[in-house]
Amino acid sequence: MKHIQLAKLYKQGQFFGYGLAVDGELLNQQESTTISTNPNELPKINAQFYLKEQQAENPIIIHLD
């Protein structure tokens, strides 16, 4: 199983925001990320991605048994 990493994004030397990466590569089609923190809890990231028509119409199936 691959693990996600939090990525700090820079554009022209300026901090641009956060993203998600796997094996050091930014995930495609990411629209936004929000990081929330609450006392006595681990930080959480909510990432939104847009789906292309082909991806929405032809999803893969993964069995978790």
HELIX and SHEET records of a PDB file:
HELIX    1   1 GLU A   53  GLU A   57  1                                   5    
SHEET    1   A 3 ILE A   4  LYS A  11  0                                        
SHEET    2   A 3 GLN A  14  VAL A  22 -1                                        
SHEET    3   A 3 GLU A  25  LEU A  26 -1                                        
SHEET    1   B 2 GLN A  30  SER A  36  0                                        
SHEET    2   B 2 LYS A  44  PHE A  49 -1                                        
END                                                                             
